[in-house]
Amino acid sequence: MRKPPFNPGLKPTLLAVMVSAGCLPVMAATTHTNTTQKEQQALTVTATPESDFRPGGNDVVPAFLDGQIAHGGRLGMLGEQNAMDVPFNVIGYTSKMIQDQQAQTIADVVRNDAGVQNVKGYGNFAESYRIRGFELDGDDMTYGGLAGVVPRQVMDASLIDRVEIFKGANSLVNGAASSGVGGMINLEPKHAEEAPITRVGVDYTSSSQVGGTLDVGRRFGDNNQFGVRLNAVHREGETGVDGEKKRTTAASVGLDYRGDRLRTSLDVGYQKKSFHGGLQGVKFAGAGVIPAVPSNSHNYSQKWVYSDMESEFGMAKAEYDITDSWTAYAGLGAQHAHETGNYGAPTITNSNGDGSISSFYSNRIQDNMSGMVGLRGDFHTGWVSHKVNVGYSALTTNAKNAYNMSLVGTPFNIYNSGDVAEPAATFAGGKFSDPLTTSRTRTQGYLLSDTLGLFDDTLLFTVGARHQKVVVRSYNYNTGAENVDSRYTNDRWMPTYGVVYKPWKEVAFYANHTEALQPGETAPKDAVNYGTVTGVAHSKQNEIGVKTDFGRIGGSLGLFEIQKPSGIINSDNVYVMDGEQRHRGLEANVFGEPVLGLRLNASATWIDPVMKRTNGGTYDGKQAIGVPRYTYVLGAEYDIKPIEGLTATALLNHSGSQYANSANTLKLDSYTTLDLGVRYRMKVNQNDMVWRVGVENVTNEKYWSNVDDTGTYLAQGDPRTLKVSMSYDF
């Protein structure tokens, strides 16, 4: 009988030796439980989570050492995988890191990785990302490997157990998305662990945000086969930007069953996020200059600007072991999202910050449904082992939209904004109170893969292919009639192959060729085919590298090249997918505890983002807009002795400069931010109470954080922010 998975987030073999030798307090080697110290030590010494971990399924990869980082993660339909066994670059950040760093959204988590660039929304309040220099829209993140389930634009981190980053073209494992050529972010929901948990928390974020959290988990049954996990959060108040207010209300329930052969789970959630009077960036393209960065506390938005985003989402999954070697799996997910807002990003026309501000009312209703089904198994042909996976996945999206907007803006200055009257709406699309369907998309694909192992699996070859089909339809806002010029259907086979060679258990060399398929770009306003989607973009990646895992310290070093088609306006003023963007880069990361009590997480990325085949060769060889050539991250924690339970923390982020136009004549300056903090773990009535205090952007660095791919919007970095929280485990 297969043992129920047990994942306390530790590597117990090393820790057990440390505990028995007296060089590590038992409390530091335990998970978050309300058991006694003696019971905690027993759990730590006897648990064997790594031997329980079964690659390819839904059980998350065991966390590294203190439990903040996992050396592996989900590879879409190929399930959870240890990074040392696959020819891809994947890493996971756990709920312990989320809690220790007081992360509130996914953007707060992925800033621990230099390969991921946080990109704020353009004209809205969305969070999006660039992985290896290519955009990943926040809506395209997967949830338990399923697309279309993550709440729209901003996801609260308190509901998440793992944030897993897959780097590289990934259509084989994840299918086609509207973005994500450079990689994918997967979010894993929380499920009940072996030890019961009842945790309450309160938090404060400057300048006046106050919140509370609840996390309850229990297992039931003779063999703890039934699990229930409940999470809830509410937080609201004003940020460090004058007059900017945020409010979050979210809750999730995770149910699971772990039988001898059958494993099932059901995860449902609700989230509502509201932004009022918030910054949405600055339109600068018409100014021809990069304006000076306003004061960090200055708000150049308006009181009538707001956004309310509400989502209900859920996912059901099941695995059944047909035999000891073959498992059938299936998953079904859905989301209903409703977003209303009045957006007003100012437009400037000169370096003095003069310009105008307009209003744009939007009402969007979106329904997504996704699913996957497949069969995976292990077998041998002579002295060659095989791990095969055959599956099918699909995603459908139906969006309804309507808007009212002002074509003539009110005069405005971003440095001396003040309160201005909301400009009257002069143009509308659709019926605002009852929007019609404006777009439908469907992506579906068949997956075939096999990992062949030779020489006792020291040499692993992965070969696979996905037949992907993309169907896009758009409809008139006012009549609902289909826009024939914007419809397309396309399909193709996409191959993937890779190799892993492990000359030693602690070292793995790897190489891969992967591809991605996604809808093409939308034609801009200055093209005669404005608003039409330009077919399908087929991207390719080649990568080589090495990974290490020495038990106390691990990391990776990789070289990659990604080629992605890009849109250009040709001599007939038609926007076509005839250009190319090529990124060549080097990534390095290291994590672990090289010295007892000192934990590190460091990474660096260097990219050469070159544009090719531009219209008439005008910008050939120029750097792509918005992609810094280098980024560095250094995170560290140090346990301060002799004060038991006291830890100092630091996180340093550095981004190189980035060009803001295709001619490379406008550039955003490089910037560096430093976060410092402490946490203190104490016992109250034999239960854990943890205090955390952190200051983000300690130096109050004033900077433009990013520019959009078209060189239209600038986004400003966050000001100095104080975070204080307390959690108590019953």
Legacy VTK file of the C-alpha trace (Angstrom):
# vtk DataFile Version 3.0
C-alpha trace
ASCII
DATASET POLYDATA
POINTS 730 float
0.000 0.000 0.000
1.377 3.426 -0.928
1.875 5.622 2.120
-0.036 8.895 2.234
2.265 11.729 1.160
3.848 13.640 4.002
5.526 16.945 3.330
6.613 18.987 6.326
8.823 21.078 4.072
12.144 19.740 5.442
14.957 17.390 4.570
14.826 15.390 7.812
17.931 13.235 7.367
20.310 16.160 7.744
18.198 17.882 10.371
17.792 14.747 12.455
21.564 14.410 12.687
21.852 18.055 13.715
19.173 17.656 16.371
20.708 14.515 17.815
24.133 16.160 17.843
22.743 19.098 19.777
23.841 21.667 17.211
20.333 22.647 16.139
17.377 23.459 18.398
14.477 21.098 17.892
12.173 24.038 17.307
14.103 25.075 14.194
13.675 21.633 12.666
9.925 21.360 13.047
6.996 22.268 10.902
4.206 24.633 11.940
2.370 22.474 14.476
0.760 22.799 17.853
2.361 19.615 19.152
4.771 19.472 22.066
8.496 19.758 21.526
8.938 16.025 22.090
6.297 15.210 19.478
7.909 17.659 17.067
11.265 15.922 17.398
9.672 12.541 16.737
7.975 13.858 13.602
11.209 15.348 12.326
13.351 12.277 12.856
10.949 9.638 11.547
9.367 11.451 8.594
10.737 10.676 5.137
9.001 13.105 2.764
11.444 12.689 -0.115
10.897 8.936 -0.278
7.125 9.541 -0.194
7.319 12.019 -3.083
6.049 10.477 -6.305
7.103 12.427 -9.424
4.417 13.219 -11.971
1.526 13.548 -9.541
-0.027 16.355 -7.508
2.089 15.990 -4.350
4.408 19.003 -4.216
8.188 18.601 -4.353
9.701 18.461 -0.831
11.022 21.837 0.246
14.718 22.532 0.631
16.148 22.679 4.181
14.232 25.331 6.163
11.224 25.043 3.863
11.219 28.314 1.886
12.410 26.967 -1.487
11.679 23.766 -3.412
14.155 22.556 -6.039
11.459 21.671 -8.532
7.801 22.244 -9.292
4.948 21.505 -11.649
5.599 20.904 -15.331
2.009 21.297 -16.486
0.515 17.956 -17.459
3.767 16.196 -16.497
2.962 16.973 -12.858
5.292 17.834 -9.988
8.928 17.037 -10.776
12.270 17.274 -9.003
14.425 19.749 -10.921
17.399 17.368 -10.912
15.475 14.811 -12.982
14.139 16.987 -15.816
15.859 18.930 -18.639
14.095 22.169 -17.685
14.652 25.005 -15.230
11.962 25.025 -12.514
11.928 26.293 -8.924
9.257 26.689 -6.248
8.710 29.215 -3.445
6.650 27.946 -0.523
3.982 29.294 1.803
6.679 29.572 4.485
8.543 32.102 2.329
5.249 33.897 1.620
4.611 34.212 5.338
8.193 35.021 6.360
8.456 37.803 3.762
4.902 39.065 4.461
4.132 38.744 0.740
0.638 39.917 -0.162
0.498 39.173 -3.895
2.344 36.916 -6.337
4.537 39.842 -7.429
5.888 40.032 -3.866
6.997 36.395 -4.144
8.588 36.215 -7.601
10.873 39.180 -6.903
13.051 36.547 -5.209
14.047 35.334 -8.693
16.206 37.449 -11.009
14.765 35.631 -14.022
11.338 37.192 -13.416
10.740 40.902 -13.939
7.706 42.377 -12.194
5.689 44.460 -14.636
2.858 46.653 -13.419
-0.324 47.012 -15.452
-0.637 49.665 -18.132
-3.693 51.792 -17.594
-5.027 49.360 -14.996
-3.975 47.701 -11.729
-2.887 44.322 -13.064
0.250 42.434 -12.116
2.139 40.860 -15.001
5.655 39.555 -15.467
8.512 39.100 -17.905
10.306 35.769 -17.746
13.545 35.704 -19.702
12.436 39.045 -21.104
9.078 37.897 -22.541
5.703 38.872 -21.126
3.566 36.572 -19.005
0.149 38.061 -18.348
-1.074 37.493 -14.788
-4.295 35.973 -16.144
-2.256 33.263 -17.890
-0.749 31.790 -14.718
-1.861 28.221 -14.045
-3.512 26.885 -10.888
-2.565 23.325 -10.064
-1.465 23.035 -13.703
-4.807 24.235 -15.097
-5.049 27.441 -17.134
-7.835 29.988 -16.792
-8.540 29.412 -13.082
-6.381 32.092 -11.416
-8.404 35.216 -10.450
-8.143 38.121 -12.843
-5.135 40.466 -12.813
-4.032 40.198 -9.137
-3.894 37.032 -6.994
-3.591 37.165 -3.208
-0.650 35.135 -1.898
-2.270 34.111 1.397
-4.324 31.430 -0.400
-1.284 29.839 -2.069
0.936 26.959 -0.926
3.507 27.160 -3.734
4.549 29.685 -6.370
6.420 27.654 -9.002
8.372 29.211 -11.864
9.018 27.264 -15.068
11.512 29.044 -17.321
11.468 28.604 -21.064
9.029 27.949 -23.897
6.483 25.577 -22.422
3.705 24.700 -24.833
4.480 20.984 -24.478
3.464 20.898 -20.828
1.114 23.883 -20.566
-0.436 24.273 -24.017
-1.056 27.613 -25.716
-1.638 30.788 -23.757
-1.944 34.400 -24.877
1.484 34.985 -23.329
4.252 33.056 -21.599
6.915 32.426 -24.256
9.691 32.916 -21.692
8.115 30.766 -19.000
5.123 30.042 -16.800
4.126 30.625 -13.168
2.047 27.923 -11.516
0.190 28.374 -8.218
-0.546 25.405 -5.961
-3.489 25.573 -3.527
-3.171 24.793 0.172
-4.200 21.372 1.445
-4.223 19.913 4.954
-0.871 18.610 6.175
-0.213 15.715 8.553
-0.020 18.025 11.553
-3.169 20.015 12.377
-2.925 23.778 12.067
-5.001 26.627 13.482
-3.289 29.917 12.778
-4.606 33.439 13.145
-2.741 36.535 12.083
-2.959 40.297 12.086
-0.891 42.669 9.965
-0.223 46.322 9.292
1.132 47.880 6.071
1.952 51.561 5.731
0.419 53.942 5.695
-2.833 52.614 7.174
-3.618 49.139 5.816
-4.774 46.695 8.486
-5.575 43.040 7.867
-6.387 39.732 9.446
-5.832 36.147 8.278
-7.105 32.701 9.248
-5.570 29.341 8.304
-7.138 26.102 9.567
-6.215 22.582 8.446
-7.191 19.135 9.688
-6.926 15.527 8.565
-9.528 12.900 9.466
-10.083 9.178 9.113
-8.316 6.060 10.331
-5.337 6.794 8.067
-5.772 10.584 7.870
-7.145 10.065 4.380
-9.561 13.041 4.493
-8.246 16.597 4.598
-9.788 20.066 4.988
-7.936 23.399 4.664
-9.596 26.793 5.109
-7.924 30.144 4.429
-9.352 33.634 4.696
-7.965 37.173 4.545
-9.308 40.705 4.745
-7.104 43.771 4.426
-7.842 47.400 3.628
-6.485 50.908 4.016
-4.278 53.565 2.452
-0.868 52.835 0.935
2.317 54.906 1.070
1.046 56.904 -1.923
-1.168 59.772 -0.762
-4.855 58.961 -1.226
-4.301 55.526 -2.790
-6.489 52.882 -1.142
-6.635 49.101 -1.492
-9.009 46.485 -0.150
-8.814 42.682 -0.349
-11.338 40.063 0.722
-10.517 36.461 -0.135
-11.207 32.934 1.074
-10.540 29.392 -0.121
-11.422 25.860 0.919
-9.354 22.832 -0.044
-10.739 19.314 0.376
-8.765 16.193 -0.428
-8.909 12.420 -0.108
-5.855 10.131 -0.124
-6.711 6.472 -0.476
-4.660 3.432 -1.354
-5.140 4.014 -5.079
-7.510 6.960 -5.431
-6.527 10.557 -4.659
-8.936 13.432 -5.181
-9.095 17.120 -4.352
-11.565 19.983 -4.620
-10.428 23.600 -4.284
-12.838 26.525 -4.410
-12.182 30.187 -3.734
-13.481 33.726 -3.787
-11.505 36.942 -4.159
-12.430 40.590 -4.455
-9.819 43.306 -4.845
-10.588 47.014 -4.954
-8.285 49.888 -5.888
-9.337 53.502 -5.413
-7.393 56.590 -6.442
-4.414 54.430 -7.394
-1.489 54.974 -9.770
-1.795 53.300 -13.181
1.296 54.566 -14.928
1.975 57.469 -17.274
1.577 57.614 -21.062
4.797 59.218 -22.276
5.154 58.199 -25.944
4.062 61.593 -27.272
6.512 63.484 -25.074
9.627 62.087 -26.727
11.472 62.126 -23.372
11.557 60.134 -20.151
10.077 62.472 -17.516
11.640 62.883 -14.088
10.230 60.454 -11.529
7.644 62.114 -9.245
7.970 61.935 -5.478
7.263 58.443 -4.149
4.354 59.644 -2.029
2.861 61.921 -4.709
-0.367 60.685 -6.279
-0.925 61.818 -9.868
-4.130 59.800 -10.095
-7.620 61.056 -9.258
-10.281 60.225 -6.683
-12.696 59.111 -9.417
-10.277 56.411 -10.593
-11.130 52.945 -9.291
-11.205 49.238 -10.106
-13.257 46.442 -8.536
-12.286 42.893 -9.529
-14.313 39.956 -8.228
-13.652 36.292 -9.009
-15.111 32.942 -8.054
-12.863 30.050 -9.009
-12.538 26.333 -8.438
-10.773 23.152 -9.457
-11.439 19.418 -9.049
-8.712 16.827 -9.638
-8.370 13.061 -9.357
-5.691 10.398 -9.752
-6.257 6.661 -9.791
-3.516 4.018 -9.719
-4.743 1.423 -12.197
-1.710 -0.685 -11.293
1.446 0.031 -9.322
2.955 1.424 -12.529
0.061 3.124 -14.319
-2.005 6.110 -13.156
-4.973 7.827 -14.759
-5.465 11.507 -13.965
-8.038 14.207 -14.680
-8.740 17.796 -13.713
-11.465 20.360 -14.317
-11.290 24.051 -13.423
-13.373 27.179 -13.939
-13.486 30.870 -13.123
-16.143 33.575 -13.266
-14.689 37.094 -13.140
-16.359 40.491 -13.122
-14.338 43.683 -13.398
-15.673 47.221 -13.349
-13.617 50.369 -13.185
-12.940 53.918 -14.243
-9.362 54.201 -15.452
-7.394 57.391 -16.037
-3.693 57.115 -16.741
-2.395 60.643 -17.526
-0.811 61.431 -20.904
2.144 63.829 -20.945
3.453 65.821 -23.901
6.707 67.306 -22.571
9.422 66.928 -19.939
7.586 69.341 -17.626
4.868 66.727 -17.091
2.160 68.704 -18.905
-0.592 66.821 -20.674
-4.113 65.604 -20.057
-6.103 62.951 -18.258
-9.091 61.047 -19.652
-11.595 58.606 -18.239
-12.294 55.096 -19.445
-15.207 53.212 -17.865
-15.042 49.460 -18.372
-17.401 46.606 -17.587
-15.949 43.159 -18.279
-17.417 39.744 -17.511
-15.329 36.676 -18.245
-15.970 32.954 -17.912
-13.213 30.379 -18.297
-13.281 26.604 -18.208
-10.302 24.288 -18.527
-9.619 20.622 -18.148
-7.126 17.843 -18.676
-7.187 14.064 -18.737
-4.399 11.586 -19.264
-2.500 8.435 -18.447
1.063 8.130 -17.188
3.086 5.036 -16.482
6.470 3.402 -15.942
7.839 0.347 -17.701
11.070 -1.173 -19.019
12.181 -2.387 -22.428
15.266 -4.406 -21.695
17.737 -2.183 -19.855
15.907 1.052 -20.775
13.331 2.543 -18.382
10.381 4.573 -19.655
8.169 7.205 -18.055
5.373 7.946 -20.494
2.527 10.435 -20.450
-0.404 10.648 -22.847
-2.947 13.392 -22.282
-5.401 15.963 -23.565
-6.073 19.480 -22.263
-8.316 22.355 -23.315
-9.248 25.897 -22.288
-12.251 27.945 -23.362
-12.737 31.646 -22.640
-15.832 33.775 -23.161
-15.508 37.523 -22.545
-18.188 40.229 -22.493
-17.103 43.860 -22.679
-18.541 47.351 -22.788
-16.961 50.761 -22.236
-17.527 54.514 -22.114
-14.606 56.863 -22.652
-13.700 60.512 -23.042
-11.915 61.278 -26.295
-10.866 64.746 -25.081
-8.961 64.851 -21.813
-8.734 67.476 -19.095
-5.467 69.498 -18.907
-3.176 67.939 -16.333
0.345 67.973 -14.881
1.746 64.891 -13.151
3.925 66.939 -10.758
1.190 69.387 -9.768
-1.905 67.316 -10.350
-4.430 68.361 -7.720
-8.077 67.385 -8.124
-9.574 67.769 -11.585
-13.107 67.154 -12.763
-13.771 63.864 -14.452
-13.996 64.443 -18.223
-17.347 63.539 -19.729
-17.627 60.340 -21.760
-17.954 61.106 -25.481
-17.602 57.641 -27.011
-19.036 54.259 -26.090
-18.774 50.656 -27.119
-21.515 48.205 -26.244
-24.300 48.383 -23.666
-22.577 49.165 -20.383
-25.265 47.675 -18.143
-25.469 44.454 -20.170
-22.316 43.799 -22.253
-22.430 41.495 -25.246
-19.918 38.752 -25.941
-16.913 40.344 -27.622
-14.466 37.426 -27.807
-14.280 33.647 -27.570
-11.122 31.573 -27.597
-10.439 27.871 -27.408
-7.103 26.121 -27.135
-6.793 22.361 -27.049
-3.971 19.900 -27.459
-2.804 16.305 -27.273
0.379 15.493 -25.380
2.731 12.569 -25.994
5.961 12.257 -24.004
8.480 9.625 -22.934
11.503 9.903 -20.653
13.964 7.118 -21.363
16.443 6.204 -18.633
19.766 4.463 -19.248
22.558 3.290 -16.955
20.324 3.127 -13.887
18.703 6.455 -14.858
21.950 8.421 -14.756
21.209 9.359 -18.371
17.672 10.527 -19.135
16.290 11.394 -22.576
12.953 13.224 -22.773
11.117 13.340 -26.089
7.632 14.671 -26.601
5.247 16.509 -28.844
1.964 18.352 -28.523
-0.580 18.862 -31.253
-2.032 22.260 -30.372
-5.084 23.932 -31.881
-5.988 27.588 -31.325
-9.384 29.051 -32.239
-10.075 32.797 -31.847
-13.314 34.643 -32.569
-14.186 38.295 -31.919
-17.516 40.105 -32.094
-18.803 43.640 -32.516
-19.349 45.479 -29.202
-22.686 46.965 -30.310
-24.270 44.327 -32.544
-22.682 41.069 -31.431
-21.892 40.216 -35.062
-18.677 38.301 -35.659
-15.686 40.283 -36.929
-14.668 38.104 -39.840
-11.307 39.861 -40.267
-10.287 38.917 -36.714
-11.147 35.233 -36.792
-8.608 32.489 -37.192
-8.015 28.829 -36.497
-4.588 27.286 -36.484
-2.985 24.063 -35.343
0.408 22.391 -35.459
2.665 19.802 -33.848
5.297 21.206 -31.475
8.255 18.980 -30.575
10.290 19.020 -27.376
13.390 17.025 -26.566
15.922 17.168 -23.776
18.617 15.254 -21.960
19.774 15.000 -18.339
23.118 13.424 -17.404
23.916 12.823 -13.721
27.545 11.723 -13.382
27.074 12.104 -9.634
23.928 12.180 -7.513
24.524 15.832 -6.636
25.175 17.133 -10.183
23.007 17.080 -13.312
23.892 18.434 -16.751
20.922 19.193 -19.004
19.926 20.508 -22.420
16.592 21.039 -24.151
14.800 22.267 -27.233
11.266 23.503 -26.546
8.641 25.481 -28.428
5.610 27.653 -27.740
2.458 28.509 -29.646
0.318 31.539 -28.867
-2.087 33.993 -30.495
-0.302 36.739 -32.390
-0.208 40.406 -31.475
-3.063 42.859 -32.038
-2.526 45.527 -34.692
-1.972 49.041 -33.223
-3.979 52.170 -34.041
-1.560 53.466 -36.695
-2.010 50.327 -38.839
-4.728 49.970 -41.475
-5.731 46.635 -39.910
-6.085 48.159 -36.413
-7.606 45.799 -33.851
-7.063 42.577 -35.779
-5.054 39.676 -34.380
-2.156 38.694 -36.624
-2.322 34.902 -36.623
-0.284 32.589 -34.395
3.240 33.155 -33.078
5.471 30.076 -33.044
8.486 30.491 -30.739
11.519 28.268 -30.154
14.049 27.853 -27.350
17.380 26.059 -26.960
19.014 25.743 -23.534
21.964 24.027 -21.858
23.040 24.081 -18.233
23.961 22.342 -15.011
22.085 21.885 -11.709
23.393 20.926 -8.283
21.857 19.665 -5.039
24.317 18.968 -2.221
21.689 18.677 0.501
22.669 21.918 2.234
23.126 24.019 -0.888
21.806 23.819 -4.434
21.561 25.866 -7.582
21.757 26.004 -11.358
23.556 27.674 -14.249
21.987 27.852 -17.699
22.477 29.348 -21.162
19.423 29.919 -23.363
18.255 31.374 -26.657
14.596 32.167 -27.439
13.319 33.289 -30.832
9.818 34.775 -31.015
7.985 36.271 -34.011
7.026 39.915 -33.507
4.711 42.314 -35.265
5.846 45.101 -37.584
4.047 47.635 -39.801
5.103 46.955 -43.393
5.396 49.333 -46.337
1.651 49.020 -46.993
0.932 50.178 -43.419
-0.335 46.698 -42.525
0.628 45.137 -39.202
2.073 41.682 -39.858
4.026 39.045 -37.889
7.179 39.331 -40.002
9.615 40.555 -37.345
11.570 38.620 -34.734
12.771 39.142 -31.189
15.742 37.034 -30.081
16.864 36.758 -26.478
20.154 35.113 -25.575
20.945 34.899 -21.905
22.682 33.394 -18.921
20.952 32.520 -15.647
22.526 31.530 -12.351
21.026 30.838 -8.948
22.134 29.376 -5.639
20.181 28.664 -2.469
20.582 26.843 0.798
22.399 27.075 4.140
26.164 27.106 3.504
26.809 27.950 7.177
24.548 26.834 10.000
22.162 29.695 10.761
22.877 31.572 7.497
20.482 30.970 4.599
20.977 32.422 1.126
18.902 32.770 -2.030
20.815 34.514 -4.805
20.260 34.716 -8.555
21.396 36.696 -11.571
20.218 36.974 -15.168
22.008 38.500 -18.168
20.020 38.921 -21.425
20.875 40.221 -24.887
17.372 41.126 -26.204
17.868 41.852 -29.910
15.271 42.836 -32.511
15.619 41.314 -35.986
13.814 41.613 -39.335
12.288 44.975 -38.395
10.508 46.991 -41.088
13.136 47.969 -43.643
15.807 46.867 -41.175
15.417 50.189 -39.337
15.818 48.745 -35.849
17.716 45.551 -36.619
20.234 44.863 -33.854
18.550 47.259 -31.412
17.537 46.077 -27.956
13.929 45.143 -27.286
11.830 47.607 -25.314
11.509 47.096 -21.569
14.064 44.299 -21.107
17.010 45.066 -18.787
20.271 43.432 -19.839
20.941 42.241 -16.293
19.116 41.745 -12.989
20.480 40.560 -9.638
18.768 39.292 -6.485
20.414 38.517 -3.146
18.313 37.289 -0.247
19.738 36.328 3.135
18.586 35.277 6.593
20.722 35.028 9.720
19.707 33.475 13.037
20.941 35.858 15.724
22.482 34.077 18.708
22.207 33.829 21.639
18.615 35.121 21.299
16.702 31.959 20.464
14.126 32.454 17.691
15.439 35.828 16.435
16.268 36.082 12.717
17.444 39.029 10.616
16.426 39.165 6.936
17.509 41.126 3.869
16.582 41.196 0.179
18.513 43.194 -2.427
17.108 43.681 -5.952
19.010 45.368 -8.768
17.750 45.961 -12.295
19.838 47.300 -15.149
18.650 50.062 -17.440
16.010 49.328 -20.084
15.215 51.030 -23.367
11.833 52.700 -23.761
11.632 52.987 -27.553
12.630 50.927 -30.577
15.296 53.414 -31.683
17.021 52.956 -28.294
17.196 56.724 -27.776
15.105 56.716 -24.578
16.213 54.742 -21.548
14.998 54.069 -17.996
17.757 54.283 -15.401
18.923 51.242 -13.470
17.738 50.969 -9.874
18.439 49.091 -6.652
16.053 48.401 -3.777
16.869 47.009 -0.340
14.445 45.333 2.070
15.407 44.692 5.707
13.535 42.927 8.472
13.516 40.761 11.572
11.282 38.018 12.874
11.027 36.551 16.326
9.536 33.183 17.186
8.435 32.657 20.782
6.334 30.239 22.793
3.028 31.246 24.366
1.227 28.448 26.217
3.440 25.956 24.329
2.213 27.377 21.010
4.191 29.308 18.400
3.798 33.063 18.146
5.826 34.787 15.431
6.410 38.526 15.090
7.645 39.929 11.781
8.772 43.473 11.008
10.027 44.482 7.585
10.798 47.637 5.639
10.703 47.386 1.859
12.706 49.861 -0.228
14.530 51.073 2.878
16.298 53.894 1.003
13.000 55.071 -0.550
14.534 54.697 -4.020
12.594 56.754 -6.588
12.484 55.052 -9.991
10.522 54.054 -13.070
10.226 50.297 -12.666
9.233 49.280 -16.196
7.857 50.253 -19.589
5.384 48.292 -21.702
6.439 46.396 -24.845
5.225 49.150 -27.176
6.963 52.013 -25.361
3.717 53.751 -24.387
3.383 53.522 -20.574
5.780 54.026 -17.682
5.152 52.463 -14.267
6.607 53.857 -11.053
8.209 51.728 -8.336
6.701 51.385 -4.876
7.723 53.758 -2.055
9.282 52.795 1.268
6.787 50.475 2.952
6.603 49.248 6.547
5.071 45.827 7.204
4.352 44.412 10.660
2.562 41.144 11.353
1.923 38.624 14.124
0.768 35.032 13.737
-0.274 32.637 16.491
-0.681 28.877 16.158
-3.201 27.267 18.494
LINES 1 731
730 0 1 2 3 4 5 6 7 8 9 10 11 12 13 14 15 16 17 18 19 20 21 22 23 24 25 26 27 28 29 30 31 32 33 34 35 36 37 38 39 40 41 42 43 44 45 46 47 48 49 50 51 52 53 54 55 56 57 58 59 60 61 62 63 64 65 66 67 68 69 70 71 72 73 74 75 76 77 78 79 80 81 82 83 84 85 86 87 88 89 90 91 92 93 94 95 96 97 98 99 100 101 102 103 104 105 106 107 108 109 110 111 112 113 114 115 116 117 118 119 120 121 122 123 124 125 126 127 128 129 130 131 132 133 134 135 136 137 138 139 140 141 142 143 144 145 146 147 148 149 150 151 152 153 154 155 156 157 158 159 160 161 162 163 164 165 166 167 168 169 170 171 172 173 174 175 176 177 178 179 180 181 182 183 184 185 186 187 188 189 190 191 192 193 194 195 196 197 198 199 200 201 202 203 204 205 206 207 208 209 210 211 212 213 214 215 216 217 218 219 220 221 222 223 224 225 226 227 228 229 230 231 232 233 234 235 236 237 238 239 240 241 242 243 244 245 246 247 248 249 250 251 252 253 254 255 256 257 258 259 260 261 262 263 264 265 266 267 268 269 270 271 272 273 274 275 276 277 278 279 280 281 282 283 284 285 286 287 288 289 290 291 292 293 294 295 296 297 298 299 300 301 302 303 304 305 306 307 308 309 310 311 312 313 314 315 316 317 318 319 320 321 322 323 324 325 326 327 328 329 330 331 332 333 334 335 336 337 338 339 340 341 342 343 344 345 346 347 348 349 350 351 352 353 354 355 356 357 358 359 360 361 362 363 364 365 366 367 368 369 370 371 372 373 374 375 376 377 378 379 380 381 382 383 384 385 386 387 388 389 390 391 392 393 394 395 396 397 398 399 400 401 402 403 404 405 406 407 408 409 410 411 412 413 414 415 416 417 418 419 420 421 422 423 424 425 426 427 428 429 430 431 432 433 434 435 436 437 438 439 440 441 442 443 444 445 446 447 448 449 450 451 452 453 454 455 456 457 458 459 460 461 462 463 464 465 466 467 468 469 470 471 472 473 474 475 476 477 478 479 480 481 482 483 484 485 486 487 488 489 490 491 492 493 494 495 496 497 498 499 500 501 502 503 504 505 506 507 508 509 510 511 512 513 514 515 516 517 518 519 520 521 522 523 524 525 526 527 528 529 530 531 532 533 534 535 536 537 538 539 540 541 542 543 544 545 546 547 548 549 550 551 552 553 554 555 556 557 558 559 560 561 562 563 564 565 566 567 568 569 570 571 572 573 574 575 576 577 578 579 580 581 582 583 584 585 586 587 588 589 590 591 592 593 594 595 596 597 598 599 600 601 602 603 604 605 606 607 608 609 610 611 612 613 614 615 616 617 618 619 620 621 622 623 624 625 626 627 628 629 630 631 632 633 634 635 636 637 638 639 640 641 642 643 644 645 646 647 648 649 650 651 652 653 654 655 656 657 658 659 660 661 662 663 664 665 666 667 668 669 670 671 672 673 674 675 676 677 678 679 680 681 682 683 684 685 686 687 688 689 690 691 692 693 694 695 696 697 698 699 700 701 702 703 704 705 706 707 708 709 710 711 712 713 714 715 716 717 718 719 720 721 722 723 724 725 726 727 728 729
